[in-house]
Amino acid sequence: MKMLDKICINAMLRANVAKDKLESFLEEQDGVSNVVATLLILVIVVTLVTTFWGRLSEWANGLMDIIFKTKIS
């Protein structure tokens, strides 16, 4: 019985520690603004790349033509 009591108490302590860590993480506001800013920058970059994909492709092909002295169609 002592072993089961120790396991139960240990599990309850770990659950309380996890709950406290989760509450402190959710109360923190600094990390959230950094994540939002990073996601916003990522969305802007993806939007620009998809918008100018044709021009980027032409530029990359031209660059490869110059480097390898070939013509890619």
URPETA-V942390 format. One record per residue. OMEGA is omega in whole degrees, 0 to 359 (NA if undefined). Layout:
BEGIN
omega
OMEGA
OMEGA
END
This chain:
BEGIN
omega
181
181
178
177
179
178
181
180
179
178
179
178
178
179
179
178
179
179
179
178
179
179
180
178
181
179
181
181
184
183
183
181
177
179
180
179
179
179
178
178
179
178
179
181
179
178
178
180
180
180
185
184
180
179
178
179
177
179
179
178
177
178
178
176
180
184
186
180
178
178
178
181
NA
END
